Amino acid sequence: MNFVMQASVLGVKKFKGNIEGTEIDQTKVLVATPLDESQGNALGLVTSEYRYGTSLNFEKFKDKTFPFFAELSVSMTSNGKTQRINLVDFREIPEGPKKTAPAK
């Protein structure tokens, strides 16, 4: 399943190396994600990690100032038990999210 969303990108990290005989080469993008406030026991945001290919993709963020607002093209996959969101591409939105006045 593929979709486009807008979100604040808070950071990015890469890893390329070997852990216990397994070669790992990845970039993870840290995205602000709203907590589920429907039960009344959570408020605010958390950071979610989206996989973004190999460590080479880290270079696409070198000229960015964090945090920044972006349009994210993502794909969602599942192993039947858990879901994973993978970043496919992103485009910075310089003006950021549109703000509306709070309801009174």
N, C-alpha and C positions, 0 to 999 in steps of 0.2 A: 504494500500500500504506500503510495507516494502522496505527499501534500506539501503545501507552502504555508509558512507561519511567520509571524513577526515576533521578535524577542530581543532582549538585551543580552549581548554576548559579554560575559564578565572576564573571561580569560581563556587561555589555550595552553596545552602542555603536550610535549612529545616524548616518546621513548623509543629508542632503538638499541636492542641488546639481547642478551641471552639470559633467561631465568630457568635454572634447573634443566638445561638442555633444550629448552624451547626458544626459538628465535622469535622475537617480538619487534615489530616495526609499526608504530601507530601514532596518530594524533588524536587528542580528545579536546573538544570544545566545551567550555563551561557556560551554561545558559541559565538565566534566571527563570524559574518555574514557579507559578503560584501554588500555594498549598491548598488542599481541599478544605474550604471553610464551611461546607454545608453541615457538618456535625457540631459546629460551635466550639471545637477544641483545638483549632489551628488557625493562625493568621499569618499573612506575609508570604515570603518567598523562600525557596531553597535553590541550591545549585544542582543542576542535572548535567551529567556528562554525556555528550553525543560523540560517538566515534566518527572520525573524519579521515579515513584512509591511512596512508603511511606517514611517516615523519616528514616527508617532503612537503606535505600540505601546511606544516607549521610556518613555512616561509611566507605564505599568503597573508599572514597576520603581522609581519614584522613592521609594517608602516602604520599600523592601527594604534589608536589611543583608546585604552580600555577604561570603563566599559563603553560599548557602542551599540546602537540599535541596528538591527539587520533583518532583512527578509531571508529566511532560511528555507531551502528546499531539502526536505527530509524524506527518508523511507523508514517504514516501521516493519520489523520482522519479529517473529515469535518462534520459540521452540516448543510451543504448546503449553508451557508453564509460565514463562516470563516473556516480556516484550522488550525489544531494544530499538532505540531510535538512532539511526545513522544519518549524519549530515551528508548530503550529496553536493550542495553548493550553497554559497551565501552571497548576498549583495548588501553592502552597508547602506543604510538610509540616513543621510546626513542630518535631516531635520528631526529625527527621532519620532516617537509615537505622538499621535494627536491627543492633546489633553482636553478634557471636558470639565466643566465646573461641577463640583459635587452637588448632589441633590440636597435641597433644604427642606 
